[in-house]
Amino acid sequence: MTTTKAFDSYEMQIAGGNSGRVGLVMCYQGASFVGRIDFYPDGATLSSDHLWHPSSRAVTYVVLQMPMSRFEVVAATLRQEKPLQLYIDVDAGFGAATNGRGCLKTGTREPVGEFTG
């Protein structure tokens, strides 16, 4: 089962002195939160990308886990590309599994060589 969440704005947070999550990108479509990308120290064991369904809400969010070494490329993608989406492929299997493999991706095909930076 795949879930795709388009977003048009984001907030970045970088934490200091933390052995857990050291960076965070929160993604929004309009005023609605749709998911986040969590960054952890390089070499840390990452949990699986997953769907997050808070019990207090009838909405599902995408949560991606990445090493801090990917932060710069993610930040550049956020600044230079649009439209963007959070994407996750979840193996539903038996029960209500929510772990899967996800990515940040452009929402459409892009022409080669369009960046004039």
C-alpha positions as CSV (number, residue, x, y, z in Angstrom):
1,M,0.0,0.0,0.0
2,T,1.5,3.3,-1.0
3,T,0.7,6.7,0.6
4,T,1.7,10.0,-1.0
5,K,1.3,13.3,0.7
6,A,1.9,16.5,-1.3
7,F,3.2,19.6,0.5
8,D,3.8,23.2,-0.4
9,S,5.6,24.6,2.7
10,Y,8.0,23.4,5.4
11,E,9.7,24.2,8.7
12,M,13.2,23.1,9.6
13,Q,14.6,22.5,13.1
14,I,18.1,21.6,14.1
15,A,18.8,20.5,17.6
16,G,22.1,20.7,19.5
17,G,23.4,18.4,22.2
18,N,21.0,15.7,21.4
19,S,21.9,12.0,20.9
20,G,18.4,11.3,19.5
21,R,16.8,13.2,16.7
22,V,19.1,16.1,15.7
23,G,17.1,17.6,12.8
24,L,13.5,17.8,11.7
25,V,11.6,19.0,8.6
26,M,7.9,19.4,9.2
27,C,5.8,19.4,5.9
28,Y,2.5,21.2,5.3
29,Q,-0.1,21.4,2.6
30,G,-1.7,24.8,3.2
31,A,-2.2,25.0,6.9
32,S,-2.4,21.2,7.4
33,F,0.5,19.1,8.7
34,V,1.1,16.1,6.4
35,G,4.3,14.6,7.7
36,R,7.9,15.0,8.7
37,I,11.5,14.0,7.9
38,D,13.5,13.1,11.1
39,F,17.3,13.3,11.0
40,Y,19.6,11.3,13.3
41,P,23.4,11.3,13.9
42,D,25.3,9.4,11.2
43,G,25.9,5.9,12.3
44,A,22.8,5.8,14.5
45,T,20.4,2.9,13.9
46,L,17.3,4.3,12.2
47,S,13.9,2.9,12.8
48,S,11.7,2.2,9.7
49,D,9.9,5.0,7.8
50,H,6.3,4.7,9.0
51,L,2.8,6.0,8.9
52,W,1.8,7.9,12.1
53,H,-1.8,7.9,13.1
54,P,-2.3,9.8,16.3
55,S,-5.3,8.4,18.2
56,S,-6.7,11.9,18.7
57,R,-6.9,12.6,14.9
58,A,-8.5,10.9,12.0
59,V,-5.5,11.7,9.8
60,T,-2.4,9.7,8.9
61,Y,1.0,11.3,8.5
62,V,4.2,10.1,6.8
63,V,7.4,10.0,8.9
64,L,10.7,9.4,7.1
65,Q,14.0,8.6,9.0
66,M,17.3,9.8,7.6
67,P,20.9,10.2,8.7
68,M,22.1,13.8,9.2
69,S,24.5,13.4,6.2
70,R,21.4,13.6,3.9
71,F,20.2,16.9,5.4
72,E,22.0,19.2,2.9
73,V,20.6,17.4,-0.1
74,V,17.1,17.4,1.4
75,A,17.4,21.1,2.2
76,A,18.5,21.8,-1.4
77,T,15.6,19.8,-2.8
78,L,13.1,21.7,-0.6
79,R,14.5,25.0,-1.8
80,Q,14.8,24.2,-5.5
81,E,12.1,21.8,-6.5
82,K,8.3,21.8,-6.7
83,P,5.9,20.2,-6.4
84,L,7.1,17.9,-3.7
85,Q,5.7,14.8,-2.0
86,L,6.4,12.5,0.9
87,Y,6.0,9.0,-0.3
88,I,5.9,5.7,1.6
89,D,5.3,2.1,0.5
90,V,3.9,0.1,3.4
91,D,3.7,-3.7,3.5
92,A,0.2,-4.2,4.9
93,G,0.7,-7.9,5.3
94,F,-1.3,-9.2,8.2
95,G,-2.8,-6.8,10.7
96,A,-2.2,-3.1,10.6
97,A,1.5,-2.8,9.8
98,T,2.6,0.8,9.3
99,N,6.3,0.4,8.7
100,G,7.7,0.7,5.2
101,R,10.2,2.5,2.9
102,G,9.7,6.1,2.0
103,C,11.3,9.0,0.2
104,L,11.0,12.7,-0.6
105,K,10.2,13.0,-4.3
106,T,9.2,15.5,-6.9
107,G,5.6,15.3,-7.7
108,T,6.0,15.5,-11.5
109,R,8.6,14.6,-14.1
110,E,11.1,17.4,-14.6
111,P,12.8,18.5,-17.8
112,V,16.5,17.7,-17.9
113,G,18.7,20.7,-17.4
114,E,16.0,23.1,-16.1
115,F,18.1,24.4,-13.2
116,T,19.8,27.7,-14.1
117,G,21.2,28.3,-10.5
